[in-house]
Amino acid sequence: MKVAICQFEPRLGEAEENRKRMVELLASIDAELVVLPELAVSGYNFASPKQLLSLAEEAEGKTAEALTSLAKKTGARYVVGIPEASGGKLYNSAIMVGPQGLEGSYRKVHLFYKEKEFFQSGEAPFALIDVDGVKIGLLICFDHMFPEAARTLALKGAQIICHPSNLVLPEYGQLTSRVRALENRVFWLLANRTGREKGAAGELSYTGASQIVSCDGSLLARAQGSEKGANEIIYADIDPRKAKNKAVTALNDLFEDRRPAFYSL
């Protein structure tokens, strides 16, 4: 499977322009699975709940429609972060869109800093999306700090974890995503953004350095940091079947060697 990450700088509050830029960037990417940053449609550092509300959309809204149209031409799947409006609540969400439309979605469980003042935490169990027999899980940004999230997806059979992010803590997500990939033997696609924004959380500087991580924790591809430029596409060819092998040695298997009886508090 050829996978890619589209690292770019969304413009806060400019949803239509961001969608247009995403489609332009994605149209030139030759890959089966492409991941974009967290809240790539809207920007992240909202000035007020009113601003966020004006940018929110349904999971099958304008972004899904635009990416479905593109996917019908390319055959690819796209994972992107959106501010989702549903049932009178707002969620920091990620959606996967393919040629047939919306294929899956995830609402961020672990909210970071000021997100708690804008969004409702996701309440659904961590779930997998089956893409032609490949099991894919979705996480968003700060979820990376909670090993239970990735482990839950891995125990359910995830082979790839897509991780749209807006990372602001230097190297945190870049480090933990490699550890999560290694300890779970899954491929990890960390899609970070670049640039700076001023809003309710003050001035935030995003770290870039998106990366594609192998199921042994090694880097397959890495984008430049935020200071090097706004837009960059990185690629890797992966074999998701390798993620089914959890062996460390001939006598050790990461999942079979688990001792859940000792993990209870």
Secondary structure, DSSP 8 states (H G I E B T S, - for coil): -EEEEEE----TT-HHHHHHHHHHHHHT---SEEE--TTTTT-S--S-HHHHHHH-B-TTSHHHHHHHHHHHHH--EEEEEEEEEETTEEEEEEEEEETTEEEEEEE-SS--GGGGGT-----S---EEEETTEEEEE--GGGGG-HHHHHHHHHTT-SEEEEE----STTHHHHHHHHHHHHHT-EEEEE---SEEEETTEEEE--B--EEE-TTS-EEEE--BGGG-S-EEEEEE--GGGGG--EEETTEETTTT--GGGT--
